[in-house]
Amino acid sequence: MTNNAGLIWLIGSKGMLGTELSLLLEKSGIPFAGTDREVDITVMSALTAACEKLAGKQPVKWIINCAAYTAVDKAEDDAETCRSLNEHGAANIASVANNIEARLIHISTDYVFDGTASRPYREDDATAPTGVYGLTKRDGEIAVLKNNTRSYIIRTAWLYGKHGNNFVHTMLRLMNERSEIKVVNDQRGSPTWAFDLAFVILTLIKKVDYGKNIPFGIYHFTNDGNITWFDFAKEIFRQGRKLGGIAKDCAVNPCTSAEYPAKVKRPAYSVLDKRKIKSALGIKIPAWKKSLKEFLKKK
Ligand SMILES: NC(=O)c1ccc[n+]([C@@H]2O[C@H](COP(=O)([O-])OP(=O)(O)OC[C@H]3O[C@@H](n4cnc5c(N)ncnc54)[C@H](OP(=O)(O)O)[C@@H]3O)[C@@H](O)[C@H]2O)c1
């Protein structure tokens, strides 16, 4: 339990990360209220009304925003909707948080960078998004920091979890269906189990509630280590076969991004430097391989 007598408002509670956070908060016995599409973040009056209703019962001390437009390629033809969620929705939430003096935790992405770096990206590195999704997420970050000075922004990458479409689910399905698959071997990043991110978010809340001074601003969090999608797929196969999630053999072969043209060019290198969050929270970050194993064991 946190010693803070307030409520946590979890926005986007039915998405991949939101589901993981809901389960963790429930299990930890921490009072929270989850909302998703029924409280449209693009409509300020809807957010204000929901906030008044919640605050009428218990003061809202924290807002966590997991709602976003996350369809990276679709966003190129749907820029207005994408911006309405990722920039304006985020700005609305930050204003509501500011009005009630709540702290905000807002989730962002490695896609704010162009992926041309040769060392892990730090929080204060210049952003250079290459597509609509990354651009609107970057503008959302700016709006959040402007509208509520009590904001934490956590950038993450390559997220997977039990709820929703993600790379691990896709690989398990394809490996069970096909005898051979090809996976890109020229994009490097860090897989991140949504449970580990949810755990870190909760750690942040608890530490702040117990009086630790953790400066507001941007933080990076992914699992530890970095690999290509091909490396990730090989390990999913190895562990999936061992743990029983994959029933037969499947050859996993490398290919280049050019063989899988997409509307938005994926960052070739999206490794995030996590020293800031490690030192602020005094945490060790689980290695990607260990977290994948935990995830597959729970499936
Ligand atoms: N997934 C990744 O690999 C990844 C990587 C880096 C960063 N991130 C960031 O991490 C955060 C969480 O991502 P996620 O993958 O958990 O996202 P997600 O699964 O797409 O969840 C987003 C949730 O927001 C809901 N939503 C959509 N429009 C809404 C609206 N107008 N008002 C209120 N809620 C609305 C969605 O409902 P519907 O499902 O009905 O649309 C969904 O439940 C996002 O900020 C994302 O940018 C994700």
The ligand as an SDF file (V2000), in Angstrom:
LIG
                    3D

 48 52  0  0  0  0  0  0  0  0999 V2000
    3.1360   -1.1200  -27.7790 N   0  0  0  0  0  0  0  0  0  0  0  0
    4.3900   -0.7600  -27.8840 C   0  0  0  0  0  0  0  0  0  0  0  0
    5.2500   -1.4970  -28.4120 O   0  0  0  0  0  0  0  0  0  0  0  0
    4.8370    0.5660  -27.3290 C   0  0  0  0  0  0  0  0  0  0  0  0
    6.1840    0.9240  -27.4690 C   0  0  0  0  0  0  0  0  0  0  0  0
    6.6050    2.1330  -26.9510 C   0  0  0  0  0  0  0  0  0  0  0  0
    5.7290    2.9720  -26.3000 C   0  0  0  0  0  0  0  0  0  0  0  0
    4.4160    2.6240  -26.1870 N   0  0  0  0  0  0  0  0  0  0  0  0
    3.5070    3.5470  -25.5020 C   0  0  0  0  0  0  0  0  0  0  0  0
    3.0210    2.8810  -24.3330 O   0  0  0  0  0  0  0  0  0  0  0  0
    1.6910    3.3320  -24.0500 C   0  0  0  0  0  0  0  0  0  0  0  0
    0.7790    2.1220  -23.8980 C   0  0  0  0  0  0  0  0  0  0  0  0
    0.8110    1.4010  -25.1100 O   0  0  0  0  0  0  0  0  0  0  0  0
   -0.1110    0.1130  -25.3420 P   0  0  0  0  0  0  0  0  0  0  0  0
    0.5880   -0.7080  -26.3420 O   0  0  0  0  0  0  0  0  0  0  0  0
   -0.5150   -0.4340  -24.0300 O   0  0  0  0  0  0  0  0  0  0  0  0
   -1.3600    0.7970  -26.0540 O   0  0  0  0  0  0  0  0  0  0  0  0
   -2.7600    0.1170  -26.4810 P   0  0  0  0  0  0  0  0  0  0  0  0
   -2.7390   -1.3280  -26.1680 O   0  0  0  0  0  0  0  0  0  0  0  0
   -3.0370    0.5670  -27.8750 O   0  0  0  0  0  0  0  0  0  0  0  0
   -3.7650    0.7960  -25.4580 O   0  0  0  0  0  0  0  0  0  0  0  0
   -4.2770    2.0970  -25.6190 C   0  0  0  0  0  0  0  0  0  0  0  0
   -5.6490    2.1330  -24.9780 C   0  0  0  0  0  0  0  0  0  0  0  0
   -6.2090    3.4430  -25.1730 O   0  0  0  0  0  0  0  0  0  0  0  0
   -7.5660    3.2710  -25.5870 C   0  0  0  0  0  0  0  0  0  0  0  0
   -8.0710    4.4470  -26.3050 N   0  0  0  0  0  0  0  0  0  0  0  0
   -8.0830    4.6540  -27.6520 C   0  0  0  0  0  0  0  0  0  0  0  0
   -8.6740    5.8320  -27.9280 N   0  0  0  0  0  0  0  0  0  0  0  0
   -9.0510    6.3670  -26.7460 C   0  0  0  0  0  0  0  0  0  0  0  0
   -9.7010    7.5690  -26.3810 C   0  0  0  0  0  0  0  0  0  0  0  0
  -10.0520    8.4760  -27.3120 N   0  0  0  0  0  0  0  0  0  0  0  0
   -9.9470    7.8270  -25.0680 N   0  0  0  0  0  0  0  0  0  0  0  0
   -9.5680    6.9260  -24.1250 C   0  0  0  0  0  0  0  0  0  0  0  0
   -8.9150    5.7730  -24.3990 N   0  0  0  0  0  0  0  0  0  0  0  0
   -8.6750    5.4980  -25.6980 C   0  0  0  0  0  0  0  0  0  0  0  0
   -7.4860    2.0590  -26.4870 C   0  0  0  0  0  0  0  0  0  0  0  0
   -8.7720    1.5430  -26.7800 O   0  0  0  0  0  0  0  0  0  0  0  0
   -8.9540    0.7040  -28.1650 P   0  0  0  0  0  0  0  0  0  0  0  0
   -8.0900   -0.5170  -28.0130 O   0  0  0  0  0  0  0  0  0  0  0  0
  -10.4110    0.4240  -28.1890 O   0  0  0  0  0  0  0  0  0  0  0  0
   -8.4820    1.5900  -29.2750 O   0  0  0  0  0  0  0  0  0  0  0  0
   -6.6300    1.1390  -25.6380 C   0  0  0  0  0  0  0  0  0  0  0  0
   -7.3820    0.4570  -24.6570 O   0  0  0  0  0  0  0  0  0  0  0  0
    1.3150    4.2850  -25.1840 C   0  0  0  0  0  0  0  0  0  0  0  0
    1.5370    5.5940  -24.7690 O   0  0  0  0  0  0  0  0  0  0  0  0
    2.2810    3.9170  -26.3030 C   0  0  0  0  0  0  0  0  0  0  0  0
    2.5270    5.0300  -27.1510 O   0  0  0  0  0  0  0  0  0  0  0  0
    3.9580    1.4310  -26.6710 C   0  0  0  0  0  0  0  0  0  0  0  0
  1  2  1  0
  2  3  2  0
  2  4  1  0
  4  5  1  0
  4 48  2  0
  5  6  2  0
  6  7  1  0
  7  8  2  0
  8  9  1  0
  8 48  1  0
  9 10  1  0
  9 46  1  0
 10 11  1  0
 11 12  1  0
 11 44  1  0
 12 13  1  0
 13 14  1  0
 14 15  2  0
 14 16  1  0
 14 17  1  0
 17 18  1  0
 18 19  2  0
 18 20  1  0
 18 21  1  0
 21 22  1  0
 22 23  1  0
 23 24  1  0
 23 42  1  0
 24 25  1  0
 25 26  1  0
 25 36  1  0
 26 27  1  0
 26 35  1  0
 27 28  2  0
 28 29  1  0
 29 30  1  0
 29 35  2  0
 30 31  1  0
 30 32  2  0
 32 33  1  0
 33 34  2  0
 34 35  1  0
 36 37  1  0
 36 42  1  0
 37 38  1  0
 38 39  2  0
 38 40  1  0
 38 41  1  0
 42 43  1  0
 44 45  1  0
 44 46  1  0
 46 47  1  0
M  CHG  2   8   1  16  -1
M  END
$$$$
